[in-house]
Amino acid sequence: MPVHPSTHSAALSVAEEAEVVARVRAGGGARREAAGDLFRRLREPVHAVCLHVTGRRADAEFAVAEAFRAVRRGLPGFTSESRLTTWVYRLALRASFRARARGRDGVSTPLACLPAGPRLVLALFSIDGLRSGEIADILGIPEETAWSRLHAARRMLVGAQGR
Amino acid sequence: MAGCEAFEIAVEKRLHRALGEPGGALLDEHLAGCERCRTYQAAVRDSEAGIRVEASAAAADVDWERVEREIGGRFRAWPGWLAGALLAGAWMALFAWLSAPPATRPDRMLRSLPAIAIVVALVGLVAGYSSRRLVALVDRGEMLVTHRGVLAANLQWARRMKWALAALLAFFLYRAMAGESATYDPLVYFGGLSLPLAGLWAYLRHVTVPRAEREASDLGLFEGGGR
């Protein structure tokens, strides 16, 4: 079942992930194609996460490129300890923190003023199609904790926006 | 109102389509009589809409083909360990070249090739192992805690490296000014070896360490614990 580049959902199904991993293990052109398809499939949700975590558009683009470069390098050694999608988002979060530290100027997003933890939770929950269980896996915390962190983060954001 | 926090979480769950029917009915009943939770619900909807609109607008402006080209760029796709190993090899080659009188340099270089190859292989192995370990760490534990731990270790390493390089540079410069040698010119030898180290030191001092400190500060690494 090929991964269709035109569909932009936030997560791959288990079967789609297995297909990507199999193509990567086949090596050569199939590996490059699988990495390219994965990028086209996840680029928009990953970009949204990077945008909210970095707080700036230029940094978000940089973080997306860094994250998918890490994906491309790490895919052959991917050992399926977690879901492929979970791993991709975790790489994207790490890339976003590093990109934000580059300290470039630019227009800030609404979440830019929040601390890292709340920014992270709000960014992930804003992605359509990413379920709370998947978000909890990405953050490495229990699902109920993810909800209570979202609530605390939202209170902080609403407070910061003067509501 | 007491107990509103649970309903506020229920508001979030409904917005993210994770609230079942019994919970939904309870929430509606609560909202009907709680002004505070109704205000919270409106604020949640507004802020969520704002966040999503911002992301859609930003994504529409991205040149995805350019980003994809950057990802696949030949040099940027090089693993970090390979660059580190090649730099170490280049420095060793410079070391061999400058440590011989001009007439014997080609011969000295040839004789040094096995040693250079061993250094390149060793640095490549160590750096490759570290980067594989780092990729594996991405999968483990609470994301923020793991990332803070890796960042703290990297920051400590970069600071130590900065001071070690500064000490080595000071030693080389001292030897360049005061040293004597029958086989090579101390000023050229130690000065030549110092230049790449000075570049590396400046990069650590002005780029790597400040960037890691900004990231650590953003992640709350300095809060309560100092440096």
HADDOCK unambig.tbl for C-alpha pairs under 7 A between the chains (distance, minus, plus):
assign (segid A and resid 44 and name CA) (segid B and resid 59 and name CA) 6.52 0.50 0.50
assign (segid A and resid 48 and name CA) (segid B and resid 55 and name CA) 5.18 0.50 0.50
assign (segid A and resid 51 and name CA) (segid B and resid 55 and name CA) 6.97 0.50 0.50
assign (segid A and resid 57 and name CA) (segid B and resid 58 and name CA) 6.65 0.50 0.50
assign (segid A and resid 65 and name CA) (segid B and resid 67 and name CA) 6.08 0.50 0.50
assign (segid A and resid 65 and name CA) (segid B and resid 70 and name CA) 6.71 0.50 0.50
assign (segid A and resid 65 and name CA) (segid B and resid 71 and name CA) 5.41 0.50 0.50
assign (segid A and resid 68 and name CA) (segid B and resid 71 and name CA) 6.59 0.50 0.50
assign (segid A and resid 69 and name CA) (segid B and resid 71 and name CA) 5.24 0.50 0.50
assign (segid A and resid 69 and name CA) (segid B and resid 77 and name CA) 6.46 0.50 0.50
assign (segid A and resid 74 and name CA) (segid B and resid 135 and name CA) 6.97 0.50 0.50
assign (segid A and resid 82 and name CA) (segid B and resid 139 and name CA) 6.65 0.50 0.50
assign (segid A and resid 87 and name CA) (segid B and resid 139 and name CA) 6.34 0.50 0.50
assign (segid A and resid 90 and name CA) (segid B and resid 138 and name CA) 6.52 0.50 0.50
assign (segid A and resid 91 and name CA) (segid B and resid 138 and name CA) 6.89 0.50 0.50
assign (segid A and resid 97 and name CA) (segid B and resid 215 and name CA) 6.43 0.50 0.50
assign (segid A and resid 98 and name CA) (segid B and resid 215 and name CA) 6.42 0.50 0.50
assign (segid A and resid 101 and name CA) (segid B and resid 211 and name CA) 5.40 0.50 0.50
assign (segid A and resid 101 and name CA) (segid B and resid 214 and name CA) 5.31 0.50 0.50
assign (segid A and resid 101 and name CA) (segid B and resid 215 and name CA) 4.88 0.50 0.50
assign (segid A and resid 102 and name CA) (segid B and resid 211 and name CA) 6.02 0.50 0.50
assign (segid A and resid 110 and name CA) (segid B and resid 51 and name CA) 6.93 0.50 0.50
assign (segid A and resid 115 and name CA) (segid B and resid 218 and name CA) 6.80 0.50 0.50
assign (segid A and resid 116 and name CA) (segid B and resid 218 and name CA) 6.27 0.50 0.50
assign (segid A and resid 116 and name CA) (segid B and resid 219 and name CA) 5.52 0.50 0.50
assign (segid A and resid 126 and name CA) (segid B and resid 48 and name CA) 6.71 0.50 0.50
assign (segid A and resid 126 and name CA) (segid B and resid 51 and name CA) 6.97 0.50 0.50
assign (segid A and resid 126 and name CA) (segid B and resid 52 and name CA) 6.42 0.50 0.50
assign (segid A and resid 139 and name CA) (segid B and resid 142 and name CA) 5.78 0.50 0.50
assign (segid A and resid 139 and name CA) (segid B and resid 143 and name CA) 5.00 0.50 0.50
assign (segid A and resid 140 and name CA) (segid B and resid 141 and name CA) 5.52 0.50 0.50
assign (segid A and resid 140 and name CA) (segid B and resid 142 and name CA) 4.10 0.50 0.50
assign (segid A and resid 140 and name CA) (segid B and resid 143 and name CA) 5.63 0.50 0.50
assign (segid A and resid 141 and name CA) (segid B and resid 142 and name CA) 6.01 0.50 0.50
assign (segid A and resid 147 and name CA) (segid B and resid 9 and name CA) 6.67 0.50 0.50
assign (segid A and resid 148 and name CA) (segid B and resid 9 and name CA) 6.81 0.50 0.50
assign (segid A and resid 151 and name CA) (segid B and resid 9 and name CA) 5.91 0.50 0.50
assign (segid A and resid 158 and name CA) (segid B and resid 43 and name CA) 6.76 0.50 0.50
